[in-house]
Amino acid sequence: TTTTIFPTMADTADLEEVFEDEEPTRATAEESPGQEDKKTNQRDLLGDGSLLLATHEQGWGTEKPRDLAKVRASWKITFERNGEVIFTPPAGGFEFLLDEGKVMVAIEIGLKELTAGAKATLRVGESWGHGPLSPIPGGATLRGAAIIVELHLKEVTNEMLPGHHETVAQALEFVTEKKEQGNRCFAAKDPLDDGRALRRYQVGMDVLEQLLSEEKWAANFGKSSSSSSPAKKKTLVGKPQAPLAEQLEDLESIKSLLLALRLNAAQTEIRRSKYQHAIELCSLVLKYQDPKSSKAHFRRGYAKAELGDYPGAIEDLKMAAAAAPADVGIRKELQRIEALHKEYLAKEKSSFTGLFDKLKQEDKELEKREEERKKQEEEEARKQKEEEERLAKEEVHKKMQKEKEKAEQDAKVKEKEEKAKAAEAQKAGPQAPAAADPPKETAIAPIKQTVGSWSPMSAQDELDAKTQEIVKQLQEEGKAKGRNLQVLPTVQEPPAPVDYEVPSFLRSKKKKPKQSPSTRV
């Protein structure tokens, strides 16, 4: 039976204080992920404080364990909160393969950071504190708790790296084993196992690639398998062997294994929702290995459909159906994708129709608002123009009134002056010497002429001339300001002429001329 261990809520005051003191150290480690804190000798393996590794004793080995490495190690596990020991290893430790899902992932991550002979303490946060505590089948399993793991890595044996196999047969046997391992992981139908399956397929493709020169690989199989994978290819340790596969039969064997690895990796990526990488793998198969592969067309079509490329998916599925006419599953998938495509087009049409109607309605409203705005501007301009014209007319009227009043006042003053001069002339007339005095008619004539030289008609003409001058000046000022001032001319009938005659009391009486003494008899 499998024992599941859940964390308890018991606390130990001293232990709690220790980890409270370590909190500032964790914050510092989070600021520099993967770097070592020199004060506590801790490394934040993931950069979020969930896995902190402190090495106490350096190992004597030269290599760190990689995936599928054979290791022998031991570890002791305690709860972080209360220091309770929940797992103690056997005397000789455990011997197992890494990345097989037999041990808690956090423990494997910690072991991969050590070399043979090293000892370290690993603090595991609650988010990573789950999984088997040992590789023993049916052993204890932890379900979410912060723990402290005391690690001791005793032995490490890594697999042979790509390019280090001595013969083509050894390399092909190794690749076949990786393919079978990947298939077993894929069959487990677990997200973690899907990742393990992809890593094994990728190792197999890397080994095959090292059997050929870069030119021959590119000519026969296209893009590098390592560069097409989202996982980064690790640096090779040691000097790899020169390309070994030069015979035609070697190429055929490589082609057959690579075809299976690429198709299986594509299927794994589809399950992991990595559709773009699945499309790339299938495209390499169709271009360089088997242009009529029904599996490649089917899986690429499925991945395209998941990315929304329904036309491309339908094209691939039709080719897959043509390559495998007896496969009912391909035809069902084709019908499903075609139905999805029709539904998508209907929704798109409906959404676009609604969008066009909405845009059309918005355009109409915009035009209506624009027309209202123009009308309002025209009305305001018209009112402003009328107001300006009214003010201009009032100004002209005021100036004309002032000029008229001034002219009338001047006429009255002038008339008074003329009357005063006439009165003075009348008084001065009898006292003048007879010989020197001109005839009275001639003396009165200038007065008559002076008095008769002014008339209301002449004053009106002078007023009209000044008015026209003011109007012309205002029009010129309006044009300078962008205004067009039009003033209707004022038509006034001329006043009736006034007949000014010399008053009777001013008329001189004709006197008989004095006779000289010589004529008197």
C-alpha positions as CSV (number, residue, x, y, z in Angstrom):
1,T,0.0,0.0,0.0
2,T,1.0,3.6,-0.6
3,T,1.3,5.9,2.4
4,T,0.4,9.5,1.9
5,I,1.9,12.0,4.3
6,F,0.1,15.3,5.0
7,P,1.8,18.1,6.9
8,T,0.8,18.8,10.5
9,M,0.2,22.2,12.0
10,A,2.4,21.7,15.1
11,D,5.1,24.4,15.4
12,T,8.4,24.5,17.1
13,A,9.3,28.1,18.3
14,D,13.1,27.7,17.9
15,L,12.8,26.3,14.3
16,E,10.3,29.0,13.3
17,E,12.7,31.7,14.5
18,V,15.5,30.2,12.4
19,F,13.5,30.3,9.2
20,E,12.2,33.8,10.0
21,D,15.9,34.9,10.2
22,E,16.4,33.3,6.7
23,E,13.6,35.3,5.1
24,P,15.9,38.3,4.1
25,T,18.3,35.8,2.5
26,R,15.5,34.3,0.4
27,A,14.5,37.8,-0.8
28,T,18.1,38.5,-1.9
29,A,18.2,35.2,-3.7
30,E,14.9,36.0,-5.5
31,E,16.5,39.2,-6.9
32,S,19.3,37.1,-8.5
33,P,17.8,33.8,-9.7
34,G,20.3,31.0,-10.0
35,Q,23.1,32.9,-8.2
36,E,24.7,31.9,-5.0
37,D,24.3,33.9,-1.8
38,K,27.8,34.1,-0.3
39,K,26.6,34.7,3.2
40,T,24.5,31.5,3.5
41,N,26.0,29.5,0.6
42,Q,22.4,29.2,-0.9
43,R,21.4,29.1,-4.5
44,D,17.8,29.9,-5.7
45,L,17.5,27.2,-8.3
46,L,14.2,28.5,-9.9
47,G,14.5,32.2,-9.0
48,D,11.3,32.3,-7.0
49,G,12.5,31.1,-3.6
50,S,10.7,27.7,-3.9
51,L,13.9,25.7,-4.2
52,L,16.9,26.8,-2.2
53,L,20.1,24.7,-2.3
54,A,23.0,25.0,0.1
55,T,26.1,22.9,-0.6
56,H,28.0,21.8,2.5
57,E,30.6,19.5,1.0
58,Q,31.9,19.5,-2.6
59,G,32.0,16.3,-4.5
60,W,34.9,14.5,-6.1
61,G,33.1,13.9,-9.4
62,T,33.4,15.9,-12.6
63,E,30.0,15.5,-14.1
64,K,26.6,16.4,-12.9
65,P,23.8,13.9,-13.6
66,R,21.6,14.5,-16.7
67,D,18.2,13.0,-17.6
68,L,18.2,9.2,-17.5
69,A,21.5,9.2,-15.6
70,K,22.0,6.2,-13.3
71,V,22.6,7.5,-9.8
72,R,23.1,6.2,-6.2
73,A,22.0,8.7,-3.6
74,S,20.5,9.0,-0.1
75,W,18.4,11.8,1.6
76,K,16.7,12.6,4.8
77,I,13.4,14.6,4.9
78,T,11.9,16.7,7.7
79,F,8.9,19.1,7.8
80,E,10.1,22.7,7.7
81,R,7.6,24.0,10.3
82,N,8.2,21.6,13.2
83,G,11.4,19.6,12.3
84,E,9.5,16.2,12.3
85,V,11.5,13.5,10.4
86,I,9.2,11.9,7.8
87,F,11.7,9.9,5.8
88,T,15.0,8.2,6.6
89,P,17.0,6.4,3.8
90,P,18.4,2.9,4.0
91,A,22.2,2.6,4.8
92,G,23.3,2.2,1.1
93,G,20.9,4.7,-0.3
94,F,18.9,4.2,-3.5
95,E,20.0,3.4,-7.1
96,F,17.7,4.5,-9.8
97,L,17.4,6.5,-13.1
98,L,16.6,10.2,-13.1
99,D,13.6,11.5,-15.0
100,E,11.6,8.3,-14.7
101,G,9.0,9.8,-12.3
102,K,10.1,7.5,-9.5
103,V,11.1,10.3,-7.1
104,M,9.8,13.7,-6.2
105,V,10.8,16.2,-9.0
106,A,12.3,18.7,-6.5
107,I,14.7,16.0,-5.2
108,E,15.8,15.2,-8.8
109,I,16.3,18.9,-9.5
110,G,18.6,19.1,-6.4
111,L,20.6,16.0,-7.4
112,K,21.2,17.5,-10.9
113,E,23.0,20.4,-9.3
114,L,25.6,18.2,-7.5
115,T,28.5,16.0,-8.5
116,A,29.4,12.6,-7.1
117,G,30.4,12.8,-3.4
118,A,28.7,16.1,-2.7
119,K,26.4,16.9,0.2
120,A,23.8,19.6,0.4
121,T,20.6,20.8,2.1
122,L,17.6,21.6,-0.1
123,R,14.7,23.7,1.1
124,V,11.5,22.7,-0.9
125,G,8.5,25.1,-0.8
126,E,5.0,24.0,-0.5
127,S,4.3,24.3,-4.2
128,W,7.0,21.8,-5.0
129,G,6.5,19.6,-1.9
130,H,4.6,16.7,-3.5
131,G,5.4,13.3,-5.0
132,P,7.1,10.1,-4.0
133,L,9.6,10.4,-1.2
134,S,11.7,7.4,-2.5
135,P,12.0,5.3,-5.7
136,I,10.6,2.3,-3.8
137,P,7.3,1.2,-5.5
138,G,4.3,1.8,-3.2
139,G,6.4,4.0,-0.9
140,A,5.3,7.1,1.0
141,T,4.0,10.1,-1.1
142,L,3.9,13.8,0.0
143,R,0.9,16.0,-0.9
144,G,1.9,19.6,-0.6
145,A,4.2,20.6,2.3
146,A,7.3,22.7,2.9
147,I,10.2,20.3,3.7
148,I,14.0,20.2,4.3
149,V,15.9,17.5,2.3
150,E,19.5,16.5,3.3
151,L,21.0,15.2,0.0
152,H,24.1,13.0,-0.5
153,L,25.0,12.1,-4.1
154,K,27.2,9.0,-4.0
155,E,27.6,7.8,-7.7
156,V,26.7,9.2,-11.2
157,T,26.7,7.4,-14.5
158,N,25.5,9.4,-17.4
159,E,24.3,8.1,-20.8
160,M,26.6,8.5,-23.8
161,L,26.1,11.8,-25.4
162,P,25.2,12.3,-29.1
163,G,28.2,11.9,-31.3
164,H,30.2,9.7,-28.9
165,H,29.0,6.3,-30.1
166,E,31.8,4.3,-31.7
167,T,29.7,2.6,-34.4
168,V,26.5,3.3,-36.4
169,A,25.0,0.1,-35.0
170,Q,25.5,1.3,-31.4
171,A,24.0,4.7,-32.1
172,L,20.9,3.2,-33.9
173,E,20.4,0.8,-31.0
174,F,20.6,3.6,-28.5
175,V,18.1,5.7,-30.6
176,T,15.7,2.7,-30.8
177,E,15.8,2.4,-27.0
178,K,15.0,6.2,-26.6
179,K,12.1,5.8,-28.9
180,E,10.7,2.9,-26.9
181,Q,11.2,4.8,-23.6
182,G,9.4,7.8,-25.1
183,N,6.5,5.6,-26.2
184,R,6.1,4.2,-22.7
185,C,6.0,7.7,-21.2
186,F,3.5,8.8,-23.8
187,A,1.3,5.9,-23.0
188,A,1.1,7.0,-19.3
189,K,-1.1,10.0,-20.4
190,D,0.2,12.3,-17.8
191,P,1.5,15.8,-18.5
192,L,4.8,15.1,-16.8
193,D,5.2,11.9,-18.7
194,D,4.4,13.8,-21.9
195,G,7.4,16.0,-21.2
196,R,9.6,13.0,-20.5
197,A,8.5,11.4,-23.8
198,L,9.4,14.5,-25.8
199,R,12.9,14.6,-24.2
200,R,13.6,11.0,-25.1
201,Y,12.4,11.5,-28.7
202,Q,14.6,14.6,-28.9
203,V,17.7,12.8,-27.6
204,G,17.2,10.1,-30.3
205,M,17.0,12.8,-33.0
206,D,20.1,14.5,-31.7
207,V,22.1,11.2,-31.8
208,L,20.9,10.6,-35.4
209,E,21.9,14.0,-36.5
210,Q,25.5,13.5,-35.2
211,L,25.9,10.5,-37.4
212,L,26.0,12.7,-40.5
213,S,27.8,15.8,-41.6
214,E,25.9,19.0,-41.5
215,E,25.8,19.2,-45.3
216,K,24.5,15.7,-45.7
217,W,22.0,16.0,-42.9
218,A,20.6,19.3,-44.4
219,A,20.4,17.7,-47.9
220,N,18.6,14.6,-46.7
221,F,16.6,15.7,-43.7
222,G,16.4,19.5,-43.7
223,K,16.3,21.6,-40.5
224,S,18.4,20.5,-37.5
225,S,16.4,18.5,-35.0
226,S,18.0,20.3,-32.1
227,S,17.2,23.8,-33.4
228,S,13.6,22.7,-34.2
229,S,13.0,21.8,-30.6
230,P,11.9,24.4,-28.1
231,A,14.2,22.7,-25.5
232,K,17.8,24.0,-25.6
233,K,20.4,21.5,-26.6
234,K,23.0,21.1,-23.8
235,T,26.7,21.5,-24.4
236,L,28.4,18.2,-25.2
237,V,31.1,17.0,-22.8
238,G,34.2,15.7,-24.5
239,K,35.1,15.6,-28.2
240,P,32.5,13.8,-30.4
241,Q,33.4,11.3,-33.0
242,A,33.5,12.2,-36.7
243,P,30.4,11.4,-38.8
244,L,30.1,7.6,-39.1
245,A,27.1,7.0,-41.4
246,E,28.3,7.2,-45.0
247,Q,26.7,4.1,-46.6
248,L,23.3,4.1,-48.3
249,E,21.9,1.4,-45.9
250,D,22.9,3.7,-43.0
251,L,20.9,6.5,-44.5
252,E,17.8,4.3,-44.9
253,S,18.0,3.2,-41.3
254,I,18.4,6.8,-40.1
255,K,15.5,7.9,-42.3
256,S,13.2,5.2,-40.9
257,L,14.0,6.0,-37.2
258,L,13.9,9.8,-37.7
259,L,10.5,9.5,-39.4
260,A,9.1,7.7,-36.3
261,L,10.7,10.1,-33.9
262,R,9.5,13.2,-35.6
263,L,5.9,11.9,-35.9
264,N,5.9,10.7,-32.3
265,A,7.3,14.0,-31.1
266,A,4.6,15.9,-33.2
267,Q,1.9,13.8,-31.5
268,T,3.4,14.6,-28.1
269,E,3.5,18.3,-28.8
270,I,-0.2,18.2,-29.9
271,R,-1.1,16.7,-26.5
272,R,1.0,19.4,-24.8
273,S,-0.8,22.1,-26.9
274,K,2.5,23.0,-28.6
275,Y,0.8,23.2,-32.0
276,Q,3.3,25.3,-33.9
277,H,6.2,22.9,-33.1
278,A,4.0,20.0,-34.1
279,I,3.4,21.7,-37.5
280,E,7.1,22.2,-38.0
281,L,8.0,18.5,-37.3
282,C,5.3,17.2,-39.7
283,S,6.4,19.7,-42.4
284,L,9.9,18.3,-42.2
285,V,8.6,14.8,-42.6
286,L,6.5,15.7,-45.6
287,K,9.2,17.7,-47.3
288,Y,12.2,15.5,-46.8
289,Q,11.0,12.0,-46.0
290,D,7.5,11.0,-47.0
291,P,5.4,13.6,-49.0
292,K,2.4,11.3,-48.8
293,S,2.5,10.4,-45.1
294,S,-1.1,10.2,-43.9
295,K,0.0,10.6,-40.2
296,A,2.0,13.7,-41.0
297,H,-0.9,15.3,-42.9
298,F,-3.4,14.3,-40.3
299,R,-1.4,15.6,-37.3
300,R,-0.4,18.8,-39.1
301,G,-4.1,19.4,-40.1
302,Y,-5.2,18.8,-36.6
303,A,-2.6,21.3,-35.3
304,K,-3.6,23.9,-37.9
305,A,-7.2,23.6,-36.9
306,E,-6.4,24.2,-33.3
307,L,-4.6,27.4,-34.3
308,G,-7.6,28.5,-36.4
309,D,-6.2,27.8,-39.8
310,Y,-9.3,25.9,-41.0
311,P,-8.6,26.1,-44.8
312,G,-5.0,24.7,-44.2
313,A,-6.4,22.0,-41.9
314,I,-9.0,20.9,-44.4
315,E,-6.4,20.7,-47.2
316,D,-4.1,18.5,-45.0
317,L,-6.9,16.2,-43.9
318,K,-8.1,15.7,-47.5
319,M,-4.6,14.6,-48.4
320,A,-4.5,12.3,-45.4
321,A,-7.8,10.8,-46.4
322,A,-6.5,10.3,-50.0
323,A,-3.4,8.6,-48.6
324,A,-5.4,6.3,-46.3
325,P,-8.9,5.9,-47.7
326,A,-9.7,3.1,-45.3
327,D,-9.1,5.2,-42.2
328,V,-12.5,6.2,-40.9
329,G,-11.0,8.4,-38.2
330,I,-9.5,10.8,-40.8
331,R,-12.8,11.2,-42.5
332,K,-14.6,11.9,-39.2
333,E,-12.0,14.5,-38.3
334,L,-12.4,16.1,-41.7
335,Q,-16.1,16.4,-41.3
336,R,-15.7,17.9,-37.9
337,I,-13.2,20.5,-39.1
338,E,-15.4,21.4,-42.1
339,A,-18.3,21.9,-39.8
340,L,-16.2,24.1,-37.5
341,H,-15.1,26.1,-40.6
342,K,-18.7,26.7,-41.7
343,E,-19.7,27.7,-38.2
344,Y,-16.7,30.1,-38.1
345,L,-17.6,31.7,-41.4
346,A,-21.2,32.1,-40.3
347,K,-20.2,33.8,-37.1
348,E,-17.7,35.9,-38.9
349,K,-20.3,37.0,-41.5
350,S,-22.8,37.8,-38.7
351,S,-20.3,39.7,-36.8
352,F,-19.2,41.6,-39.9
353,T,-22.8,42.3,-40.9
354,G,-23.5,43.7,-37.5
355,L,-20.3,45.6,-37.6
356,F,-21.1,47.1,-41.0
357,D,-24.6,48.1,-39.9
358,K,-23.2,49.7,-36.8
359,L,-20.6,51.6,-38.8
360,K,-23.3,52.7,-41.3
361,Q,-25.5,54.0,-38.4
362,E,-22.5,55.8,-36.9
363,D,-21.8,57.4,-40.3
364,K,-25.3,58.6,-40.5
365,E,-25.3,60.0,-37.1
366,L,-22.0,61.7,-37.8
367,E,-23.4,63.3,-41.0
368,K,-26.4,64.5,-39.1
369,R,-24.3,66.0,-36.4
370,E,-22.1,67.6,-39.0
371,E,-25.1,69.1,-40.8
372,E,-26.5,70.5,-37.5
373,R,-23.1,71.9,-36.7
374,K,-22.9,73.7,-40.1
375,K,-26.4,75.1,-39.7
376,Q,-25.6,76.4,-36.3
377,E,-22.4,78.0,-37.5
378,E,-24.2,79.6,-40.4
379,E,-26.9,80.9,-38.1
380,E,-24.3,82.3,-35.7
381,A,-22.4,83.9,-38.6
382,R,-25.7,85.4,-40.0
383,K,-26.6,86.9,-36.5
384,Q,-23.1,88.2,-36.1
385,K,-23.2,89.9,-39.5
386,E,-26.6,91.4,-38.8
387,E,-25.3,92.7,-35.5
388,E,-22.3,94.2,-37.1
389,E,-24.4,95.9,-39.8
390,R,-26.8,97.2,-37.2
391,L,-23.9,98.7,-35.1
392,A,-22.3,100.2,-38.2
393,K,-25.6,101.8,-39.3
394,E,-26.1,103.2,-35.8
395,E,-22.6,104.6,-35.9
396,V,-23.2,106.2,-39.3
397,H,-26.5,107.6,-38.1
398,K,-24.9,109.1,-35.0
399,K,-22.1,110.7,-37.0
400,M,-24.6,112.1,-39.5
401,Q,-26.8,113.5,-36.7
402,K,-23.8,115.1,-35.1
403,E,-22.7,116.6,-38.4
404,K,-26.2,117.8,-39.1
405,E,-26.5,119.5,-35.7
406,K,-23.1,121.1,-36.1
407,A,-24.0,122.4,-39.5
408,E,-27.3,123.8,-38.3
409,Q,-25.5,125.4,-35.3
410,D,-22.9,126.9,-37.7
411,A,-25.6,128.2,-39.9
412,K,-27.4,129.9,-37.0
413,V,-24.1,131.5,-35.8
414,K,-23.4,132.7,-39.3
415,E,-26.8,134.2,-39.7
416,K,-26.4,136.0,-36.4
417,E,-23.1,137.4,-37.5
418,E,-24.5,138.6,-40.8
419,K,-27.4,140.3,-39.0
420,A,-25.0,142.0,-36.7
421,K,-22.9,143.2,-39.5
422,A,-26.0,144.5,-41.3
423,A,-27.1,146.4,-38.2
424,E,-23.7,147.9,-37.8
425,A,-23.6,149.0,-41.4
426,Q,-27.0,150.7,-41.0
427,K,-25.9,152.6,-38.0
428,A,-22.7,153.7,-39.6
429,G,-24.3,154.8,-42.9
430,P,-25.7,158.4,-42.2
431,Q,-22.4,159.6,-40.5
432,A,-20.2,159.0,-43.6
433,P,-19.3,162.0,-45.9
434,A,-21.6,162.4,-48.8
435,A,-18.9,162.4,-51.5
436,A,-17.3,159.3,-50.1
437,D,-20.5,157.4,-49.5
438,P,-21.4,155.1,-52.3
439,P,-25.0,154.9,-53.3
440,K,-27.1,153.1,-50.8
441,E,-28.2,150.5,-53.3
442,T,-24.6,149.6,-53.8
443,A,-23.9,149.7,-50.1
444,I,-26.7,147.3,-49.4
445,A,-25.8,145.0,-52.3
446,P,-22.9,143.3,-50.5
447,I,-25.2,142.8,-47.5
448,K,-27.8,141.3,-49.8
449,Q,-25.2,139.2,-51.5
450,T,-23.7,138.1,-48.2
451,V,-27.0,137.3,-46.7
452,G,-28.1,135.6,-49.9
453,S,-24.9,133.5,-50.2
454,W,-26.1,131.1,-47.4
455,S,-29.1,129.0,-47.7
456,P,-30.4,125.7,-46.1
457,M,-29.7,124.0,-49.5
458,S,-26.0,124.8,-49.4
459,A,-25.8,123.6,-45.7
460,Q,-27.5,120.3,-46.7
461,D,-25.1,119.8,-49.6
462,E,-22.2,120.3,-47.2
463,L,-23.7,117.8,-44.7
464,D,-24.3,115.2,-47.5
465,A,-20.7,115.5,-48.6
466,K,-19.4,114.9,-45.1
467,T,-21.8,112.0,-44.7
468,Q,-20.6,110.4,-47.8
469,E,-17.0,110.9,-46.7
470,I,-17.8,109.2,-43.3
471,V,-19.6,106.3,-45.0
472,K,-16.7,105.8,-47.4
473,Q,-14.3,105.7,-44.4
474,L,-16.4,103.2,-42.6
475,Q,-16.6,100.9,-45.6
476,E,-12.8,101.0,-46.0
477,E,-12.4,100.0,-42.3
478,G,-14.9,97.2,-42.7
479,K,-13.1,95.8,-45.7
480,A,-9.8,95.8,-43.7
481,K,-11.6,93.7,-41.0
482,G,-13.2,91.3,-43.5
483,R,-16.6,92.9,-43.3
484,N,-18.8,94.0,-46.2
485,L,-20.7,97.1,-45.0
486,Q,-23.5,98.3,-47.3
487,V,-25.3,101.5,-46.3
488,L,-28.2,102.5,-48.3
489,P,-28.0,106.2,-49.4
490,T,-30.4,108.5,-47.6
491,V,-32.5,110.5,-50.1
492,Q,-33.7,113.8,-48.7
493,E,-35.7,116.3,-50.6
494,P,-34.1,119.7,-50.7
495,P,-35.9,122.3,-48.6
496,A,-37.9,124.9,-50.4
497,P,-35.8,127.9,-51.3
498,V,-36.2,130.9,-49.0
499,D,-36.4,134.3,-50.5
500,Y,-34.4,136.6,-48.3
501,E,-35.1,140.2,-49.0
502,V,-33.7,143.3,-47.4
503,P,-36.1,144.4,-44.7
504,S,-38.0,147.6,-45.4
505,F,-36.4,149.4,-42.5
506,L,-33.0,148.7,-44.0
507,R,-33.9,150.0,-47.4
508,S,-32.5,153.5,-47.9
509,K,-34.8,156.2,-49.0
510,K,-33.7,158.2,-52.1
511,K,-32.8,161.7,-51.1
512,K,-32.7,164.5,-53.5
513,P,-29.2,165.6,-54.1
514,K,-28.2,168.9,-52.5
515,Q,-27.9,171.8,-54.8
516,S,-24.7,173.7,-54.9
517,P,-24.6,177.4,-54.1
518,S,-24.0,178.1,-57.7
519,T,-27.3,176.5,-58.7
520,R,-29.3,178.2,-56.2
521,V,-31.1,181.1,-57.5
